[in-house]
Amino acid sequence: MDRIILGNGVVGLSSAFGLLRRMPANDRIVVVGKASRPGSATLAAAAMLNSFAEIEAGGLEHEIDLFRFELSHLATRMWPEFELSLIAAAGSRLPHACSKCSGCAGGGCFSSGTYVVNNTATDDLDDLNFDAILKALDDFNEQHALIAPGDIPGYKPQQRYRATRALLIHNEGWFNPRIMVEKMEAALVNSGRVDFVDASVDRLVHENGMIRGALLDNGTLLEGDQFLLATGATATDVVERSELDLGMQRVFYGIGTSLEIRSADAPLTNVIRTPNRGLACGLYTAPYFQTPELPNDHVLVGASNFVAPTIHFHGRLTSVETLMSGAIRQINSDFYRADLIRVNVGARPTSQDTYPMLGPTQVANLFVATGTKRDGFHMAPLISDVMSAMMCGEAVDERLAWFRPDRKVIRIMSREEAVKKAVRHQISAAYQHGFEPATTRMPEQLEQQLRSVVEKLHDQVGAEDWGIPPEMLDMYRYGHAKV
């Protein structure tokens, strides 16, 4: 059987690796994707393995949200074995940067220990989310410790932005995503059963209720027996060009910018980040390992976010400025002397309801894996296991049906909850971008104004008994999201 993986980001590569470990010995895999990976969310990521650090107040109250968190938590625990299996599979093809790698035990690009700081750079939404993280850590008996902010290695914020509280989550880690991609590719090539095609899929060719092949942008028709659509944020575009009615909701482009810097004066030993805030994952800095011979003085700073109906290949100046000033003010003031190495821009695949899209479709030989938002790298071991099991006809957790690509749009947030969350996050974002209210009732007036605007939008789209996810407000406002 020829299995065609459309997409060479982390979701496609990890799914291919899972298939290698499951499928019959005479099956082959073809991975399709531009080697340059334009607009890649994978290469723009910090590749943080953060489950608890991403928790928001009220974020685990519904069973679907709780299940998504359980999958995230499981993925974190799966990474050590997954990493070692990649190293073993790559064999002599292991990238040079991994030559002294000992897996997640450290000594390379993969390590653990995330510091979460509760600082004064924005409003009290940070306090609520920090409290939610602490509660979840206690509820799930996850190893952590409250620490004095001044004890965090490499943490030297400007005084007005210093943290009032901080914690260490011992088992949440990070790695260099570029090195990990090289390692995944090496593991696949070394098997002798995987071919790579440097092209992108234009459309799927179908007949008699089956996919016959993928028409590539170079004019080639790549035929196969089974297909996995894992092209990230472009998945909807491919389906529409294919004139396939799969009942899939739209996948949008979650545009994120990150910065790679070199800071010889202020190297970083661990991830230092804030809680989620202002419609994004907050501010973070992560070590960015290069090779064993070079000083470990590169840092990745991230990340901005805005959801768009089309791809953006270049970072906005406001995103770059916010990240640079945030890193200097909130993490380490010595970063002002750092060198700017690279500006990364990636399009995170963000479904209309913001939940992942994983599983089979109405077309028997077509599967979809996208909608992972900013969690694709973190979820790679689990996606590898789940998608390969589905494609090999094995049983999986029945709750994964919640995330089928042809599901109805999930609407579990009430209108009032959505309005309240949208207002809180927009105000949080305003403070992050320098909002300084006058000594009047301006904060209350701003809240009332924002609430009125968000409620009016709900009225316009007929959202009476359901709420719009805050990051999707503009997509509904301008008619890109279907009701």
Secondary structure as UniProt FT lines:
FT   STRAND          2..6
FT   HELIX           10..20
FT   TURN            21..22
FT   TURN            25..26
FT   STRAND          28..32
FT   TURN            35..36
FT   TURN            38..39
FT   HELIX           41..44
FT   HELIX           52..54
FT   TURN            57..60
FT   HELIX           63..90
FT   HELIX           91..93
FT   HELIX           96..98
FT   TURN            99..100
FT   HELIX           103..105
FT   STRAND          111..119
FT   HELIX           125..139
FT   TURN            140..141
FT   STRAND          144..147
FT   HELIX           149..151
FT   TURN            153..154
FT   HELIX           159..161
FT   STRAND          163..174
FT   HELIX           177..190
FT   TURN            191..192
FT   STRAND          194..197
FT   STRAND          201..207
FT   TURN            208..209
FT   STRAND          210..216
FT   TURN            217..218
FT   STRAND          221..223
FT   STRAND          226..229
FT   HELIX           232..234
FT   HELIX           235..241
FT   TURN            242..243
FT   STRAND          251..262
FT   STRAND          271..273
FT   TURN            278..279
FT   STRAND          280..281
FT   STRAND          284..287
FT   TURN            292..293
FT   STRAND          298..302
FT   STRAND          306..308
FT   HELIX           317..326
FT   HELIX           327..331
FT   HELIX           333..337
FT   STRAND          339..351
FT   TURN            352..353
FT   STRAND          357..360
FT   TURN            364..365
FT   STRAND          366..370
FT   TURN            373..374
FT   TURN            376..379
FT   HELIX           380..391
FT   TURN            392..393
FT   HELIX           398..403
FT   TURN            405..406
FT   HELIX           415..432
FT   TURN            433..434
FT   HELIX           442..461
FT   HELIX           470..472
FT   HELIX           473..477
FT   TURN            478..479
//
